[in-house]
Each structure stands twice: as structure tokens, then as C-alpha cells.
Amino acid sequence: MVDVADSRYSDLERPPLSQGALNRALVRPGSLWTGITVVDGTGSTNADLAQEARGGAEQGAVLVAEAQHAGRGRLGRVWNAPPRSGLTFSVLLRPAAPLVRQGWLPLLFGVAAAAAVRRLAEVDVRLKWPNDLLVGERKLAGILAERVDDAVVIGMGLNVSLQPGELPVETATSLAIEKAACTDRDPLLRAVLRELETHYREWSEAGGDADAAGLRAAYQASCATIGSAVRIELPGERVLEGRAVGVDQNGHLQVEAEGKPQTLSAGDVVHVRPAP
């Protein structure tokens, strides 16, 4: 006998995703997506999909978890949420573009996800460099990319139905809290994956050239960090204050600080926040 409290159908306001319906909608001849797997729970979709990548899984595999117990953000930060309260998924890509241009992939994912959520949820989502999704100054979603041999695994955690008392940190938000027009995870996931496929194809066809693909312009138009006064925490307890003015051809943040231009990669930065 199944304990109703533990049933995946026990919270009718948070229905489960249908693996079959998602595959029927998104996996088709010529599509980027080759298979969508939905699991009740796992430690980390990124870690699981990375293991599949090492075993030779093909590009376009998608792994979705209804609950994630060891989710990670940048710098190993923990990100947990109640089951079925958000979208937690990872995708496997095997880009042919030059390695030096593949640093754009997490930013590309951010542009695609923000565009999809803005369109479907009718919420003004912006990007915080490099790829957090924000509503105002509050975090709606995080994105983490990891290289696995010649593959790249990119994971996303999007807060959908979380209520204020369920937020992992006080500076977070959710689509429900923001009174979004859509809080149904199925169409949201479909929209994000379709938008991601479009942007990835355009970037791939341009050989990973972010300018030729229109990706750098799209990113800069969607990024709330650019044009803002910022306080940047660097390794070694160093702090840099200035104004973010753009991103370069590699997706690095360009900052005017200390009377001269500075260029910073995500690996150089601990935290970017608005200057007081």
C-alpha cells in the first residue's frame, strides 16, 4: 500500500510531469532533443547526466527530476526546494564550435530561458551576469554548466510554485510569488527547451560566433548587470567597484573600474552585486 503522504500525486496543486507527453511534444526527426527522462528524485541531474555523457550518451538527452537532493549552484552553493515546486533539469550538448567559444553556452541558456519565461509567464525576467534569472533583484533561477570530456552538461533550477516560506534563501523568488500568468511546469519546460534549441542551432550554425549569431546583442539587451554600478568580490577577499558596460566576444564581463577597463571571467568572480 502506498502512503498517500509520499505519493507523487499527493499534492494536487503540484502535479507530476509526464515523460511520455514531453517526449511526444519535443522529440521528433531533426530535433535537437533525442530523449527526455523524468525521475521522481535524484541527487543532482547534472551529475547523473555527466555520468551518461561519459558513457557515450548522445547530444540532446534531457534529464528532469521532480525533486533534487544535492543540487548545486556556482561555487558549490546548495539549492533545494520541495518536490514538484520547480523545474529542475539538465541537458547534454556536444558542441562542434571551437572550445574558446563554448564559454557562451551557459549565457546562451540564460538568454533562451529568460525569453521563454518572459513570453509564457509574462514576468519581466532579466539576467544577472553570467546567467542567473532575476525578477527585480530577486533570483528566480540558476544555471550551472559543466564540461565532461567533449560534452557540456547544463542544468537549471527554476522556482515555479514556491511560497515565501519555502524559498531556499530570502533573496529568491518564484513565478507564483510574482503572480505569473503561467505556473504550469509542463508548458514552461517545453517553452524553455524549444527556445534553447533555436538559440543553440543559430549559435552552432555560426560556428560559435556570438556576434554572427546575434547572441551577444541578445544577451546584452537582456542583462540587468550591464549599465549598473557593481561591487565585485574577487578571490583573496579583493573587491572591485565600478560600472558594468558590456560583455566581450567571449562572454566576459567588461567593467569600468579604478579609472580603467577591466575584463572578468566567471572563474575570476566570487559575486557580483549592485553597488551600495
N, C-alpha and C positions, 0 to 999 in steps of 0.2 A: 504494500500500500504506500502511495506517495504522500508525504507530508505536504499539505496544501501550502504551508508557510514557505516550503522550499521549492515549490513548483515554479517553473518558468512562466506559468500563466497566472500566478497568484496576484500580481499587481496589474490589474486590467488597464490602468492608465499608462502602463509601460509595457505594451505588448512586444513579444519577441519578433525578431526579423525572420523572414522566410528565405532560406538559402535557395530553394527552388525558384521562387519568384524573382530574386535578384539575378540568378543565372539566366533565366529566360529573358529578362529585360536587357541585360548588358553583355552577355557572351554570344557572339554571332560571328559568322565568317568575316574576316577582315578587321575585327575589333581588336583593340589593344588588350582587352580583358579576356583571359583564357580560362579562368575558373574562379569562383567566389565561394569560399568556405566560411560558414558561420559556426562558431563553437560557443557553448554556454559560458565557459570561463577558461582563462589561461593566466600564466604569469605575465607574459609580455608578447604581444603579437609581433613586434619587431624581432625579438629573439627567436620565436618559432619560425618566422618566415626566413630569417637569416639561415637557420639550420636547413630549411628546404632549399635555399639558394645554393648552399654548399653541396647539397645532394643532386644538383643539376636541374632544379625546378625551372620551368620556362618563364620568360617575361610575361607579365600580365596576371600573375597569381595575386589574389586578394584574400587576406585573412581578417575576419571580423570577429571580435569577442564581445559577448553580451556583458561580461564582467572581466576586468583585468586586475590582477592582484599585485603585480610588481611593475606597474607602468613607470616609465622613466621619461623625464624631460631633459633639456640641456643640463650639462654638469651633474648628471645623476639625480636630479630632483625627482621626488616621488609625486605621482599624480594618480590618485584613486578616486572612485566615485561609486555610488550604488549601482547594482545591476540594471542594465537597460535604461539608464538615465542619460546616456550619451552615445555618441558614435566613437568606437574605439577600433581602429583598423589599420592595417599596413598593406602596402603594395610592393611588388617586386618588379624592378626595372633592370634591363640590361642595355644601357645606352651605348650607341656606337660613336657618339661625339667624342672629341678629344678630351682626355682626362682633365685638362686645365679648365675646361668649360663646364664640367659636371657639377661644380660648386653651385651652379644656378638651380639645380633640381629642387632643393628644399624651398627656394624662393618661388620657383615656378609652381610648386604645390600650393604655397600660400596664396599666390595670385588666383589660382583656379578655385581653391576652396572659398576664398573671400567673395569672389564673383558669384559662385553658386549660391552661397548663403544669402548674400545681398538680394539676389533675384528671387529666391524662393521664400525666404523668411521675412523679407522686406525690413531688414535691420541694417543700419549703417555700419558695416564691418570694415575696419581698416587694419593695416598690417603694422606691427611693430618690428623693426629690423632685428633679426633677419626674417623671422617667419611666424611670430605669434599673431593670432587673430584677436583684435580688440574691439570692444564697443565702448567708446569713450576712452577711459584709462583702465578699464577692467578686461581681464583676459577671458576670452570665450573659448579659445582652442590653442593647443600647442602642436608643433610638428617637429619630429625628430628623424633625421636621415642618417643612415649608417652604411658604410661601404663593406661589401662582402665579396672579396676577390674581384671579379669583373662585374659584379652586380651592385645595385644600390637598393636598399630597403628603406622605405619612407613610411613612418607611422604618424597617425593623427588622433588626438583625443579632443572631441568637440562636445561641450556641455549643452545638452538639449533640454531635459526636463528638470534639472536640479533646482531645488528650492533653496532659499537663503541659508537655512540651517544645514544643508548638505554640501555646501561648497567646500572644496579642499583647502582654500585659502580665502581670506577676506577680500582680496583684490581680484577675485574671479567673478564671473557672471555666467548666465545661461540664456538660451533662447527663450525659455519660459519666463524668466525674470524680466527679460527685455520686451515681453509681450509680442513675440514674433508672430507673423502671420502663419507660419508653419512650424510645428514641433513634432511632426511625424517623421521618424528616423528613416523609414524606407525611401520616400521621395528625396529626402535630404542626401542620403548616401548615393542614390542614383545620380542626382544632380552634380555632386562633387566629382564622382568618377567620370561622368561624361565631360565635364569641364576640364578635368585633368587630362583626359585622353586628347582633347582638342589642342590644348596648350603643349602637351608633350610631342604630338605629331608635328606641330608647327616648328617647335624648337629643334626636333630631330632633323626635319627636312632642311633646316637652315644650318645643319652641321654643328648645332650647339651655340651658334652666334646669337646672343641675346638681343643685339640691336637689329639684326636682319629679321629675326622672328617677331620683333615688336615687344619682346618680353621685358626689356629694361624700361621702356616707356610705360608699359602697363604696371610694372612694379612701382615705379616712382609715383605714378598717379594714384596708387592705392595705399602708399606707405605714409602713416601718420608721423613717423620719426623724421622724415625729410622736411626741412623747414623749421624744425623745432630746436629750441635750446635744449641741450642734453648734458647729462652728467654720466660719464662712462667710467665704470670701475674696471681696472686692468689687473692682471696678475701682479702679485707683490704689493698689494694694497695701494697701488698707484691710482690716481683719479685724474681724469681729463674732462674739462668742461669747455663747451663750445657750441657751435650750431651745426647740425647735420644738413648738408647741402645736396646730397645725392648718393648714388651708388655707381661704382665704376664698371668697366666691362666684365669684371669677374664677380660682380655682386658684392664687393667690399664696400663698407660704409665710408663715405667721404665727409670729414668733419673739419670745419674751420676752428682751430683752437690754438691758443698761445701765439697768435699772430701769424700762423702758417697753416697750410692744408695738411691734414692727417688722413691716412687711409688705414682702415682697420678691418681685419677678417673676423669672422665669428669666433675663431680659435683664439684670437687675441683678447677677447672681451669677456668679462665676467657678467656685467649687467649694464644695460642702457636704460636710463630713466629720464623723465623730464627734469630739467634743471630747476631748482627752487627759485 
